[in-house]
Amino acid sequence: MKTYKRIFVVILAIALILPTITVNAQGSRSAAITFTTATPNPINIGSETVFDLVISVANIDPGVAGAEVYVKYNSALVGPPASPSVAFAEVLPDFFGASNFSVNEVTQCPGSTDSCIHLVLAGPPQVTHSGVAARFHFQGLAAGSACFSVVQSTLADGNGFQVTHTAPSEQCVTVNPALKNATGVVLRQGVPANPNAGGGTLACSEVTANGVAVKTDNAGKFTLNNVPVGTYAIRATYPGYLASEKSITVAATSPALIDLGTTTLRGGDVNNDAKINILDIGAITGKFGKTGLAVGSASATCAVTDEPADINDDGQINISDLAIAAGNWVKTGSTPWQ
């Protein structure tokens, strides 16, 4: 019996010597700032993407009561929304509640010349909570990959001490080029001929811009789709005619459908050397009187090889073709879009 008493006394003495170990029943402390996924992505120039800044804390005692965040963005690619009624950085009460204090401004990022949104938020201490602290609205300004990141952030508890936390990784939004459509009309001297035995129309003139080529329809109309922002030479051509050109500048603010107007191609450049001279007259007179010729513009698919000496596409080489060429004697191209 005495042996058992001695063992109990030893155990009791050890228990009194060991430090007290406290078990946290609430779990581990954690704090984080995150971004929600930007939506939509990609966006077009002039359209808007939206994402949220979320603060999440767990078991922070006496609770997170303040946050200061610098969010960096590329001001050349994205900027404030087009509508003045929509806030660039919209502070929301989901984290600190309706009684929160907030400041948000556009400024330079700390230690650099990059653009930042500076957020200062404060409110009742949050021990365990997750909520949206701010919502960002960005408008696409130029094509590229626009990235957003937190370059500096501070969380402070109710005693004013900083709270260790994780910050969001960089996220990027693709801004597509502003795509516009351009429409116009290409006429050709003497077409359709009268009489018009060959069935030639105003179809099949080729219009090119930005490396894309389209054909005119029977009325000479054409549409260039998905033209990006930039400056381009619009060029219209057809066998036997001088080309016509104009320069256009497509801006993000340009209308969705750009009217290029009407141009008339001048006939007589049979040998396609961008000038009308004795060589072209000789080519026409050398084939004078031929009939039943292939007419490119009478083809539904523009696949028929056209005879350039048959300038007005009536299927024959006659005085009409010679008169058109002679009327444009010594003209050179490309001619201005008229």
C-alpha positions as CSV (number, residue, x, y, z in Angstrom):
1,M,0.0,0.0,0.0
2,K,2.9,2.4,0.8
3,T,4.3,1.7,-2.7
4,Y,1.1,3.0,-4.4
5,K,1.1,6.2,-2.3
6,R,4.7,7.0,-3.3
7,I,3.8,6.6,-7.1
8,F,0.8,8.9,-6.7
9,V,2.9,11.6,-5.0
10,V,5.5,11.4,-7.8
11,I,2.9,11.8,-10.5
12,L,1.3,14.7,-8.7
13,A,4.6,16.4,-8.3
14,I,5.4,16.1,-12.1
15,A,1.9,17.5,-13.0
16,L,2.6,20.5,-10.8
17,I,6.0,21.2,-12.4
18,L,4.9,20.9,-16.1
19,P,3.5,24.1,-17.8
20,T,-0.2,24.4,-18.4
21,I,-1.1,23.6,-22.0
22,T,-4.1,25.5,-23.4
23,V,-6.2,23.8,-26.2
24,N,-7.8,26.2,-28.7
25,A,-11.2,24.9,-29.3
26,Q,-11.9,27.5,-31.9
27,G,-9.3,26.3,-34.4
28,S,-6.4,28.0,-36.1
29,R,-6.1,31.7,-36.8
30,S,-6.1,32.7,-40.5
31,A,-6.6,35.8,-42.6
32,A,-6.6,36.3,-46.3
33,I,-7.4,38.8,-49.1
34,T,-8.6,37.3,-52.4
35,F,-10.0,38.3,-55.8
36,T,-13.0,36.7,-57.3
37,T,-12.7,35.7,-61.0
38,A,-13.1,38.7,-63.3
39,T,-16.3,38.4,-65.4
40,P,-16.5,38.5,-68.3
41,N,-13.1,37.5,-69.6
42,P,-12.1,38.3,-72.3
43,I,-13.7,41.7,-72.9
44,N,-13.8,44.0,-75.9
45,I,-12.5,47.6,-76.0
46,G,-15.3,49.7,-74.5
47,S,-16.9,46.9,-72.5
48,E,-16.6,46.2,-68.8
49,T,-15.3,43.5,-66.5
50,V,-16.1,43.2,-62.8
51,F,-14.4,41.4,-59.9
52,D,-14.5,41.6,-56.1
53,L,-11.9,41.9,-53.3
54,V,-12.8,39.5,-50.5
55,I,-11.5,39.6,-46.9
56,S,-11.7,36.4,-44.9
57,V,-10.7,35.9,-41.3
58,A,-11.0,33.1,-38.8
59,N,-10.4,33.2,-35.0
60,I,-8.7,36.6,-35.1
61,D,-9.0,38.0,-31.5
62,P,-9.9,40.9,-30.9
63,G,-11.0,40.9,-34.6
64,V,-9.9,42.6,-37.8
65,A,-11.1,46.2,-37.7
66,G,-9.1,47.8,-40.6
67,A,-7.7,47.1,-44.0
68,E,-5.5,49.1,-46.4
69,V,-5.0,47.7,-49.9
70,Y,-3.2,48.9,-53.0
71,V,-4.5,47.2,-56.2
72,K,-2.2,47.7,-59.3
73,Y,-3.6,47.8,-62.8
74,N,-2.4,48.7,-66.3
75,S,-3.9,52.1,-67.1
76,A,-3.0,51.8,-70.8
77,L,-5.2,48.8,-71.2
78,V,-8.1,49.4,-68.7
79,G,-9.6,52.3,-66.9
80,P,-12.7,53.6,-65.2
81,P,-16.1,52.5,-66.5
82,A,-17.7,54.5,-69.3
83,S,-20.7,55.4,-67.2
84,P,-20.0,58.1,-64.5
85,S,-22.8,56.5,-62.4
86,V,-20.7,53.3,-61.9
87,A,-17.9,53.5,-59.3
88,F,-14.4,52.5,-60.3
89,A,-13.9,50.9,-56.9
90,E,-17.3,50.3,-55.2
91,V,-16.9,49.8,-51.4
92,L,-19.4,47.2,-50.1
93,P,-20.6,46.4,-46.6
94,D,-20.3,42.6,-46.8
95,F,-17.2,42.5,-44.5
96,F,-17.3,45.4,-42.0
97,G,-21.0,45.9,-42.2
98,A,-23.1,49.0,-42.9
99,S,-21.2,51.2,-40.4
100,N,-17.8,50.8,-42.1
101,F,-15.6,53.8,-42.9
102,S,-13.9,53.8,-46.3
103,V,-11.7,55.8,-48.6
104,N,-10.8,54.8,-52.2
105,E,-8.7,56.8,-54.6
106,V,-6.7,56.4,-57.8
107,T,-3.0,57.0,-57.1
108,Q,0.5,55.8,-57.9
109,C,1.5,52.5,-56.4
110,P,3.9,52.6,-53.5
111,G,7.5,52.9,-54.8
112,S,6.6,53.0,-58.5
113,T,4.9,55.0,-61.2
114,D,2.3,52.3,-61.9
115,S,-1.4,53.1,-61.3
116,C,-3.1,51.8,-58.2
117,I,-6.5,51.9,-56.5
118,H,-5.9,52.8,-52.9
119,L,-8.5,51.3,-50.5
120,V,-8.8,52.2,-46.8
121,L,-11.5,50.3,-44.9
122,A,-12.5,50.2,-41.2
123,G,-15.4,49.0,-39.1
124,P,-16.5,46.8,-36.3
125,P,-13.9,44.1,-35.5
126,Q,-14.5,40.8,-37.3
127,V,-13.3,37.7,-35.5
128,T,-14.5,35.1,-37.9
129,H,-16.1,36.3,-41.1
130,S,-15.7,36.4,-44.9
131,G,-17.2,39.1,-47.2
132,V,-16.8,41.3,-50.2
133,A,-15.1,44.5,-49.1
134,A,-14.9,46.2,-52.6
135,R,-16.1,45.6,-56.2
136,F,-13.9,46.8,-59.1
137,H,-15.4,47.9,-62.5
138,F,-12.8,48.2,-65.3
139,Q,-13.5,49.2,-68.9
140,G,-11.2,47.9,-71.7
141,L,-9.3,50.7,-73.4
142,A,-6.7,49.0,-75.6
143,A,-6.0,45.4,-76.7
144,G,-3.7,43.3,-74.5
145,S,-3.5,41.4,-71.3
146,A,-4.6,43.6,-68.4
147,C,-3.4,42.3,-65.1
148,F,-4.4,43.1,-61.5
149,S,-2.4,42.5,-58.3
150,V,-2.2,43.6,-54.7
151,V,1.2,45.3,-54.3
152,Q,0.7,46.2,-50.7
153,S,-1.8,45.3,-48.0
154,T,-2.3,45.7,-44.3
155,L,-4.9,44.1,-42.0
156,A,-5.1,45.5,-38.4
157,D,-7.0,44.1,-35.4
158,G,-9.0,46.0,-32.9
159,N,-5.9,46.8,-30.8
160,G,-4.1,48.3,-33.8
161,F,-1.7,45.4,-34.3
162,Q,-1.1,44.1,-37.8
163,V,-2.5,40.7,-38.7
164,T,-0.5,38.3,-40.8
165,H,-2.5,37.3,-43.9
166,T,-2.1,36.0,-47.5
167,A,-2.7,38.3,-50.5
168,P,-4.3,37.3,-53.9
169,S,-2.2,36.1,-56.8
170,E,-2.2,38.2,-60.0
171,Q,-5.1,37.8,-62.3
172,C,-5.4,39.0,-65.9
173,V,-8.1,39.9,-68.3
174,T,-7.7,39.8,-72.1
175,V,-8.9,42.9,-73.9
176,N,-9.8,42.1,-77.5
177,P,-9.2,44.6,-80.3
178,A,-12.2,46.8,-81.0
179,L,-13.7,45.2,-84.0
180,K,-15.8,47.2,-86.4
181,N,-17.5,46.6,-89.8
182,A,-16.9,48.8,-92.8
183,T,-19.2,49.0,-95.8
184,G,-19.2,50.8,-99.2
185,V,-19.8,50.6,-102.9
186,V,-17.4,50.1,-105.8
187,L,-18.7,51.2,-109.3
188,R,-16.9,50.6,-112.6
189,Q,-17.0,52.9,-115.6
190,G,-19.4,51.5,-118.3
191,V,-20.8,48.6,-116.2
192,P,-23.3,47.2,-116.8
193,A,-22.9,47.8,-120.5
194,N,-25.9,48.8,-122.7
195,P,-26.5,46.5,-124.5
196,N,-25.0,43.9,-122.2
197,A,-24.8,40.6,-124.1
198,G,-22.1,39.2,-121.7
199,G,-24.2,39.7,-118.5
200,G,-21.5,41.7,-116.7
201,T,-22.5,43.2,-113.4
202,L,-20.8,45.3,-110.7
203,A,-19.9,42.1,-108.8
204,C,-16.5,40.7,-108.2
205,S,-14.5,43.9,-107.6
206,E,-12.0,43.0,-104.9
207,V,-11.8,45.2,-101.8
208,T,-8.9,44.6,-99.3
209,A,-8.0,46.0,-95.9
210,N,-5.8,44.7,-93.1
211,G,-4.9,41.7,-95.2
212,V,-8.6,40.7,-95.7
213,A,-10.2,40.6,-99.1
214,V,-13.9,40.6,-100.0
215,K,-15.8,40.8,-103.3
216,T,-18.6,43.2,-104.2
217,D,-22.1,42.0,-105.0
218,N,-24.0,42.7,-108.2
219,A,-24.8,46.2,-107.0
220,G,-21.1,46.9,-106.2
221,K,-21.7,46.7,-102.4
222,F,-19.3,45.1,-100.0
223,T,-18.7,44.7,-96.2
224,L,-15.4,44.3,-94.4
225,N,-16.1,42.5,-91.1
226,N,-14.2,42.6,-87.8
227,V,-11.7,45.4,-88.7
228,P,-9.5,46.1,-85.6
229,V,-8.6,49.6,-84.3
230,G,-5.9,51.1,-86.5
231,T,-5.2,52.9,-89.7
232,Y,-5.6,51.0,-93.0
233,A,-5.5,51.5,-96.7
234,I,-8.7,50.4,-98.3
235,R,-8.0,49.2,-101.9
236,A,-10.5,48.3,-104.7
237,T,-9.4,46.5,-107.9
238,Y,-10.8,44.8,-111.0
239,P,-9.1,43.6,-114.2
240,G,-8.8,46.3,-116.8
241,Y,-9.3,49.1,-114.3
242,L,-7.0,51.4,-112.2
243,A,-7.2,50.6,-108.5
244,S,-8.8,53.0,-106.1
245,E,-7.6,53.6,-102.5
246,K,-8.4,55.5,-99.4
247,S,-6.9,55.6,-95.9
248,I,-9.2,55.1,-92.9
249,T,-8.6,55.3,-89.2
250,V,-10.7,52.9,-87.0
251,A,-10.9,54.1,-83.4
252,A,-12.6,52.5,-80.4
253,T,-15.1,55.3,-80.6
254,S,-15.9,54.7,-84.3
255,P,-19.4,53.5,-85.1
256,A,-20.0,49.8,-85.2
257,L,-20.7,50.1,-89.0
258,I,-18.3,52.5,-90.8
259,D,-19.6,53.9,-94.1
260,L,-16.7,54.1,-96.6
261,G,-18.8,55.7,-99.3
262,T,-18.7,55.1,-103.1
263,T,-15.8,55.0,-105.5
264,T,-15.7,54.5,-109.3
265,L,-12.9,52.6,-110.9
266,R,-11.5,54.2,-114.1
267,G,-11.2,51.7,-117.0
268,G,-8.5,51.1,-119.5
269,D,-5.5,49.6,-117.6
270,V,-5.5,46.4,-119.6
271,N,-1.9,45.4,-118.8
272,N,-2.3,46.2,-115.1
273,D,0.7,48.6,-114.8
274,A,-1.2,51.3,-113.0
275,K,-1.3,53.6,-116.0
276,I,-3.4,54.0,-119.1
277,N,-1.3,54.6,-122.3
278,I,-0.6,53.4,-125.8
279,L,0.1,49.9,-124.6
280,D,-3.4,49.5,-123.3
281,I,-4.9,51.1,-126.5
282,G,-2.8,48.6,-128.5
283,A,-4.1,45.7,-126.5
284,I,-7.7,46.7,-127.1
285,T,-7.3,47.3,-130.8
286,G,-5.4,44.0,-131.2
287,K,-8.5,42.1,-130.0
288,F,-11.0,44.5,-131.4
289,G,-14.2,42.7,-132.6
290,K,-13.9,39.6,-130.5
291,T,-17.1,38.3,-129.0
292,G,-18.3,35.5,-126.7
293,L,-15.6,36.3,-124.1
294,A,-15.5,35.1,-120.5
295,V,-17.0,37.7,-118.2
296,G,-15.8,37.5,-114.6
297,S,-18.5,39.6,-113.1
298,A,-21.2,37.4,-114.6
299,S,-20.0,34.5,-112.5
300,A,-21.9,33.8,-109.2
301,T,-18.6,32.8,-107.5
302,C,-16.3,35.3,-109.3
303,A,-14.2,32.2,-110.3
304,V,-14.2,32.9,-114.1
305,T,-11.1,34.5,-115.5
306,D,-12.0,37.9,-116.9
307,E,-10.7,39.3,-120.2
308,P,-9.3,42.7,-119.1
309,A,-9.5,44.2,-122.7
310,D,-13.3,43.7,-122.4
311,I,-13.4,46.6,-120.0
312,N,-17.2,47.0,-119.6
313,D,-17.8,43.2,-119.2
314,D,-20.3,42.9,-122.1
315,G,-18.6,39.8,-123.5
316,Q,-17.1,41.6,-126.5
317,I,-14.3,44.0,-127.4
318,N,-15.7,47.0,-129.3
319,I,-15.8,50.7,-129.5
320,S,-17.2,51.1,-126.0
321,D,-14.0,49.6,-124.5
322,L,-11.8,51.7,-126.7
323,A,-13.8,54.8,-125.8
324,I,-13.4,54.2,-122.0
325,A,-9.7,53.7,-122.3
326,A,-9.2,56.8,-124.5
327,G,-11.3,58.9,-122.1
328,N,-8.8,58.0,-119.3
329,W,-5.7,58.6,-121.4
330,V,-2.5,59.1,-119.3
331,K,-4.4,58.6,-116.0
332,T,-2.4,56.7,-113.4
333,G,-3.4,54.8,-110.3
334,S,-4.2,54.1,-107.7
335,T,-6.9,56.8,-108.0
336,P,-8.4,58.5,-104.9
337,W,-11.6,56.9,-103.5
338,Q,-14.4,59.2,-104.8
